[in-house]
Amino acid sequence: MGDASYPEDDDRGRLVSIIHEALKKIEGARHGYSSVRAGRAASVKRPQRTMTVALAVVTLFVVVLITLYTVWPEKKRSEPAQVTGQGEAARSGPALQTDASQPAALAVATEPQAWSDAKGIELFNLGRYSEAAAEFAEGVRQVPENSVRLNNLGLAYFNIGKTSEAEDAYKKALAVDPAYPEALNNYGALSASRADYGRAIKQYTSAIALRPDYAQAYLNRAIASELSGDLKTAVGDYERFLDIANAAKDAGIITEVRKKLLTLRTALIIEDVKGARR
């Protein structure tokens, strides 16, 4: 996936220039300076204490600039944003969690079906995943080519660690309905739990293509991109998540994402400074 261009790039470029100049001055001071006294040149080393103070000042300066750079845009994003109705009952796990027990995005469809669907969803929301899987499996037995039940069955299996069964259910759901964002997103979480971030990113991207306002898919793709080392893409997806997330429903996750953005932006600036010094 190619790097995207973001509005903050110009500002970061100017910030990098300022930091780079400060570092150059400190580097020059580190090697000492010369003065001429009584007609002869003498090499004078800058005191260690002065060097330490200078480094501390530059570090503080960088942190303040990064913080201001992060806080101002986030104030603008903190206004409540509405997410288009998705026809799903989602259970929010710990913020930014990607392991098999608590995927970041959980989509259980709630279309009216047979009795087993409603009961299965209730059990799922209570965390009784094995019982929920049994209910969804019964629904699939009744109607084998029902993509909603297959997706729900896959998610229940995923939460009890039956990843092979979950994968089989997701594949069948997508065979019935290839344009099913929830199934693609959940399959992506399964791939990410296996550290197959490339596949996960493709699945999240397909879900987003089908539903451009799918906040959880952006969050999941950001996590996968970060774990695969693509920090710039991760920053873009975290920012997109903040733009479209439900402020009331996702308040805890939003707070964690803002902290994450500060960390990643700092890492990107440090990378830019190192690159400029080479």
C-alpha positions in Angstrom: 0.0 0.0 0.0 1.5 3.3 -1.0 2.0 6.1 1.5 -0.8 8.7 1.5 -0.3 12.5 1.7 -1.6 14.2 4.8 -2.4 17.9 5.6 0.1 18.0 8.4 3.1 17.1 6.2 4.0 20.8 5.5 3.8 21.8 9.2 5.9 18.7 10.1 8.5 19.7 7.5 8.9 23.2 9.0 9.1 21.7 12.5 11.8 19.2 11.3 13.8 22.2 9.9 13.7 24.0 13.2 14.7 20.9 15.2 17.4 20.1 12.6 19.0 23.6 12.9 19.0 23.3 16.7 20.7 19.9 16.6 23.3 21.2 14.2 24.2 24.0 16.6 24.5 21.5 19.5 26.6 19.2 17.3 29.0 22.1 16.6 29.3 23.0 20.2 30.0 19.3 21.1 33.3 19.5 19.2 34.5 22.6 21.0 35.3 26.1 19.7 38.5 28.1 19.2 39.4 31.5 20.6 42.5 33.6 20.1 44.2 35.0 23.2 47.6 36.9 23.2 48.2 36.2 19.5 47.8 32.4 19.7 44.9 30.0 19.0 43.7 27.8 21.8 41.1 25.0 21.7 38.5 25.4 24.3 36.0 22.6 25.1 32.5 23.6 26.1 31.7 22.6 29.7 29.8 19.3 30.0 27.1 20.9 32.2 26.4 23.5 29.5 26.1 20.8 26.9 23.6 18.9 29.1 21.5 22.0 29.6 21.4 22.7 25.9 20.3 19.2 25.1 17.6 19.4 27.8 16.3 22.8 26.4 16.1 21.4 22.8 14.3 18.2 24.0 11.8 20.3 25.9 11.3 22.5 22.9 10.6 19.5 20.7 8.1 18.0 23.1 6.2 21.3 23.5 6.0 21.8 19.7 4.8 18.2 19.2 2.2 18.5 21.9 0.8 21.8 20.5 0.8 20.2 17.0 -1.2 17.3 18.3 -3.6 19.0 20.7 -4.9 21.8 18.3 -6.1 19.4 15.6 -7.6 17.0 18.2 -9.7 19.8 19.7 -11.3 20.3 16.3 -11.9 16.5 16.0 -13.5 16.2 19.4 -16.8 17.6 18.2 -19.4 14.8 18.1 -19.4 12.9 14.8 -22.3 10.6 13.8 -21.7 7.2 12.2 -24.2 6.0 9.7 -26.4 3.2 11.0 -24.8 -0.1 10.3 -27.5 -2.6 11.3 -25.3 -4.4 13.8 -24.9 -4.9 17.6 -21.3 -4.2 18.4 -19.6 -5.2 21.6 -16.7 -2.9 22.5 -13.6 -4.6 23.9 -10.5 -2.9 25.4 -9.2 0.0 23.3 -6.9 -1.0 20.5 -7.0 -4.7 21.4 -6.2 -7.1 18.5 -5.7 -10.5 20.1 -8.0 -13.4 19.5 -9.9 -13.0 22.8 -11.0 -9.4 22.1 -10.7 -8.2 18.5 -11.0 -4.4 18.1 -14.1 -4.6 16.0 -17.0 -7.0 16.7 -19.9 -7.0 14.3 -23.0 -9.1 15.1 -25.7 -8.5 12.6 -29.3 -8.1 13.9 -31.5 -8.7 10.9 -34.8 -10.4 11.9 -34.2 -14.1 11.5 -35.4 -17.3 13.2 -35.6 -17.6 17.0 -32.0 -18.8 17.2 -30.6 -15.5 15.9 -32.1 -13.3 18.7 -31.1 -15.8 21.4 -27.6 -16.2 20.0 -27.1 -12.4 19.9 -28.3 -12.1 23.5 -25.9 -14.9 24.6 -23.0 -13.3 22.6 -23.6 -9.9 24.3 -23.5 -11.7 27.7 -20.1 -13.1 26.8 -21.4 -16.7 26.7 -19.8 -17.4 23.4 -19.9 -21.2 23.3 -23.7 -21.1 23.8 -24.0 -18.4 21.2 -22.0 -20.5 18.8 -24.4 -23.4 19.3 -27.4 -21.1 18.6 -25.8 -19.7 15.5 -24.8 -23.1 14.3 -28.5 -24.2 14.6 -29.5 -21.2 12.5 -26.9 -22.2 9.9 -28.2 -25.8 9.9 -31.7 -24.5 9.2 -30.6 -22.2 6.4 -27.0 -23.1 5.3 -26.5 -20.1 2.9 -27.4 -17.3 5.3 -24.4 -15.0 5.4 -25.5 -13.1 8.5 -25.7 -16.3 10.6 -22.4 -17.6 9.2 -20.7 -14.3 10.1 -22.2 -14.4 13.6 -21.1 -18.1 14.0 -17.6 -17.2 12.9 -17.4 -14.4 15.4 -18.6 -16.6 18.3 -16.0 -19.3 17.3 -13.3 -16.6 17.2 -14.1 -15.6 20.7 -13.7 -19.1 22.1 -10.4 -19.7 20.2 -11.7 -21.9 17.5 -10.0 -19.9 14.7 -10.1 -22.6 12.1 -13.9 -23.0 12.5 -14.2 -19.2 12.5 -12.3 -18.9 9.3 -14.4 -21.5 7.6 -17.6 -19.6 8.7 -16.3 -16.3 7.4 -15.3 -17.8 4.1 -18.7 -19.3 3.7 -20.4 -16.0 4.6 -18.3 -14.2 1.9 -19.0 -16.9 -0.6 -22.7 -16.2 -0.1 -22.3 -12.4 0.0 -18.8 -11.1 -1.2 -19.9 -7.5 -0.4 -20.4 -8.1 3.3 -18.3 -5.4 5.2 -18.8 -7.0 8.7 -17.6 -10.4 7.5 -14.6 -8.9 5.8 -13.7 -6.8 8.9 -14.1 -9.8 11.2 -12.0 -12.0 8.9 -9.4 -9.2 9.0 -9.3 -9.4 12.8 -8.8 -13.1 12.5 -5.8 -12.6 10.1 -4.3 -10.0 12.4 -4.6 -12.3 15.4 -2.3 -14.7 13.4 0.1 -11.8 12.7 -0.8 -11.9 9.0 -1.0 -8.1 8.8 -0.8 -7.9 5.0 -3.8 -10.1 4.6 -5.6 -8.3 7.4 -5.0 -4.9 5.8 -6.4 -6.1 2.5 -9.5 -7.4 4.2 -10.0 -4.2 6.1 -9.5 -2.2 2.9 -12.1 -4.2 1.1 -14.6 -3.5 4.0 -13.8 0.2 3.8 -14.3 0.2 0.1 -17.8 -1.2 0.6 -18.6 1.2 3.5 -16.4 4.4 3.5 -17.7 5.4 7.0 -16.8 2.1 8.7 -15.0 3.5 11.7 -14.1 0.1 13.2 -12.5 -1.0 10.0 -10.3 2.2 9.9 -9.3 1.5 13.5 -8.4 -2.1 12.8 -6.4 -1.2 9.7 -4.5 1.5 11.6 -3.5 -1.1 14.2 -2.5 -3.6 11.6 -0.5 -0.9 9.7 1.3 0.1 12.9 2.2 -3.5 13.8 3.5 -4.0 10.3 5.7 -0.9 10.6 3.8 1.5 8.3 3.5 4.3 10.8 2.4 7.0 8.3 -0.6 4.9 7.0 -1.4 4.1 10.6 -1.6 7.8 11.5 -3.9 8.5 8.6 -6.3 5.7 9.6 -6.3 6.7 13.2 -7.1 10.3 12.2 -9.9 9.0 9.9 -11.3 6.9 12.8 -11.4 10.1 15.0 -13.2 11.9 12.2 -16.1 9.5 11.9 -16.2 7.7 15.3 -19.3 8.0 17.5 -18.1 10.3 20.3 -20.5 8.9 22.9 -20.2 5.2 22.1 -16.4 5.2 21.4 -15.3 7.7 24.1 -12.7 5.4 25.7 -11.2 4.3 22.4 -11.1 7.9 21.2 -9.0 8.8 24.2 -6.6 6.0 23.6 -6.3 6.8 19.8 -5.4 10.4 20.6 -2.6 9.2 22.9 -1.5 6.8 20.2 -1.3 9.6 17.6 1.0 11.6 19.8 3.4 8.7 20.1 3.3 7.9 16.4 3.7 11.6 15.3 6.7 11.9 17.6 8.2 8.8 16.1 7.7 10.1 12.6 9.3 13.4 13.5 12.3 11.7 15.0 12.6 9.6 11.8 12.6 12.8 9.7 15.3 14.4 11.9 17.5 11.3 11.6 17.0 11.3 7.9 17.9 15.0 7.6 21.1 14.4 9.5 22.4 11.7 7.2 
